[in-house]
Amino acid sequence: MELRQLEHFVAVAEEQHFTRAAERLAVSQSGLSASVRALEQELRTPLFSRTTRSVRLTEAGRALLVEAERTLAGARAAKHAVDAVRGLLRGTLNVGVEQCVAGVSPAQLLAAFHRAHPHMEIRLRQEGTSSLLDGVAGGRLDIAFAATVSPLEWRGELMPLAREPMVVLCAPGHRFARESSVAWTDLAGESFIDFHPDWGPRRAADEAFSAAGVRRTVAFEVNDVHSLLDLVHEKLGIAVVPQHFARKPEARRLVAVEPQGPHRPVYESVVVLPAARAMSPGARALMTLVREDPLGQSPNTFAKTPVS
């Protein structure tokens, strides 16, 4: 079994398509197919269930994927460690980020990293919190910026970034728009606009409603902030969002109202890291920039309030 074969296998598993995987790896499709077949012959079991329209992992394939990602991550870490000793940072830094995460500007941070380490390739994935945790755990991601992570969900390292209250966002003319605060019980029966369940703001809101014993209906599920704000503008529902969403230019005509009571939702953002011994040199260099605040902002920009 060769690392090259594992790379081919992981690419097909992620793309669920041989042609796309071959294009991604810049290899011929016939060569990729032959590599995967050789791996299946060596393991004496099919790794993929193939049809004319789809490629899906078998049970054996799913078991191999976990170990293959760890093996490839270990190989990358070994190479990066040698480069670091030589004073070089080469290879690839795989970063995951949740949309509009508070406490850091991923674009500015990665630009600073690129200026400091121009020979490192940067790959960025935007995903929900659960996917980010899985990515770091499996070695697919070196580091991730996520939201609302419970210590029970993650056994690696968590560095706090920011902590802020969530607010009820509504359009002018809504019955809450004239209020400075609103009780949880008053939210019952409203139509809500929210993100998919894996996104941090949705997780925080769901936990708060559950703690308050209030049931709610999420009528519109979206995957980006701009769509959420547009739907609120059109008076199709209200939203419970991190406070910094209300300061976006697109939200300037909306009204932010504070939830009242003991179960006010809190949005927390963190840096998700593997155990210290498994951290890649690229991730260590990025964390140095996070701690040193390369953006020239206030000293606490990247760690405003500890996550409890």
C-alpha positions, 0 to 999 in steps of 0.5 A: 500500500502506497501513500499515492494510492491512499491519496487517490482513494481519498480524492475519489471518496471526497469527490464521489466521482472518478473524473472530478478526482482525476482532474483535482489530482491532475492525473489521468482517469485511467491511471486513477482507476487502476490505482484504486483497483490495485488498492482494492485487490491488495485489501481483497475487498471493494472500497466503492460501490460504482454505478453509471451515475455515482460512486459511493463508499462501501462499509470497508471504504468508510473504515479505510477513509478514516485511517487513510486521512490520518495516515496522509496527515501524518505523512504531511506532518513528518515532511513539514517537520523536516522542512521546519528544521531546515527553516522552510515552510512548504507544503499545504495549509488546510484551513476550515472556517465557519461563515462570518465567524467572530473575532477574526478576519480569515481573509486578512489573517490568511493574507498575512500568513501568505506574505510571511510564508509565500512558499506555503499553499493555502487551501480554505474550506467553508463548512459548518461546525460539525464538519470542521471538527471532523476535518481537524480530527481526521487530518483533512484540516490543519486548523479551523475557526468554528463557533459554539463548540462544546468541550464534550465535542472536541478532545483536542485544543480549543482557543477562545476567539470571541463571545457575544450575545445573540439578538432577535433581528426583525424588520421595521413594522414588526411588533417587536421593532418598538421594543427594547427587549422581548420575552422568550414566551413572546417568541412562540408562534413566530416564523423564524429564518435560520441557518442549517443545523450544523452552523454555529449561530443555529446551534446556539439559538436551538440550545437557548430555545430548548433551555427556555422550553419554547418551541419554534418553527424554522420556516426558512433554512439558509446557508449564507448571511446575506440570504438570511438578512434579505428574508428578514427584510422582506418580513418573511420571519425573524432571526436570532443571530450573533450581535455582530450580524446586526452591524453589517451594512446589509442589516442597517434598516433592520431592528435588533431586540434583546431576548429577555430572561435567564436563557439569553443565547450566547455565540462563541467562536474558537480556534479548533486545533489537534492535540499539540503534538499533532499540530502541523508547522503551518498551523503553528505559524498561523497560530503565531499570527493569531496570537500576535495580532498581525492586523494591527488591531487591539491586543484582544481582537483574537481572544476577546472573552474566554469561552466558558 
